[in-house]
Amino acid sequence: MKSRIVVSVVLLFAIALAACTPAAATGPIKIAHLAPLSGPVPTFGASTRDGGLLAMEEWNAKGGVLGRKLEAIVEDSQCTPDPAVNAANKVIDQDKVHYIVGETCSKASIPVSEIAQEKGVVMISPTSTNPTVTLKADGTAKDYVFRACFIDPFQGAVMAKFAMGKGYKTAFIMLDQGNDYVRGLAEAFEKAWTEMGGQVVGKETYTSQDTDFSAILTKVADSKAEVLWLPDYYNIVNLVAAQAKEKGVTAVLMGGDGWDSSDLDLKAADGGYFSNHYSPEDTRPIVQEWVKKYQAKYGSVPDALATLAYDATNILIAAIEKAGADDPAKVKDAIASGTFEAVSGTIKFDQYHNPIKSAAVLQVKDGKVSFIESVAP
């Protein structure tokens, strides 16, 4: 009887020891990709997913990281707060993910960043440009939250400076007050524009559900504004740009990186300018190699969404390698202190976890989008 008891105790001890040994130490390292695969901007989601997955595929082809393969967990976060929060809680609590690439839209990334910070999960948004994504209420950086894109104040100032350099002096601003991204860009442009001596001759708001902008565009036409600042996503830009042409609006349309999509109506937006994070026409070898790889994989030229997701995922994995452990606390420090060679530029993070790098100004003209100039911070 005593021998049976001893054997049982030994077995229980062995089982307990096995249970205490972290299975994840030999299993795959999971990275969640939260992207809007449905909802108002599905092309954003598809590009973000594809760019991030290609980065992981390349690392796995080289043996993964820390001797372990990488496993992608993809969730549709819809560019909307509630679905994004549900997706974040699911990948963290059920899938036991330590790292998140996403979300794409600021209004979804802001609540997800609160969850990541609270639960000690490293999050890097490829494209969310609203400053509050990485900031706590007291204005300091959220320890675990980063982004691969420049922020709205820089983007708005770049385009205000560009418009002023073109000789324009008057601008009309249109914005969705309920969209953090749009509101942030509108405020940043207005501040920079007026500080440089530009005049705002009108400002009107709308909602994301609106489809008829004729009343606002009549005011734009009457104002004789030289610039129509429209810092929204491509789906809204398509509607406004087409209706502006019908109304005979002569103002030059300008906006931010939300214009960047394969579904942008190039005919309606013809003549317009927008800021972006990179251009496939950039002659740097790292850019041309990236364009070649993406085209071979997906059959199209990578947009900024795909590029920033590729950069964000590579930064995250490189930081895991630098940290030498699958440990979010160490990985966040490796990101904060590191310098990374990315397609969108050499990236080093400031104290607010925003990358310091240049912006590209692009123009929609004659059925294509062309690189105009690069603007350094």
Order of alpha helices (4+ residues) and beta strands (2+ residues): alpha-beta-alpha-beta-alpha-beta-alpha-beta-beta-alpha-beta-alpha-beta-alpha-beta-alpha-beta-beta-alpha-alpha-alpha-beta-beta-beta-beta
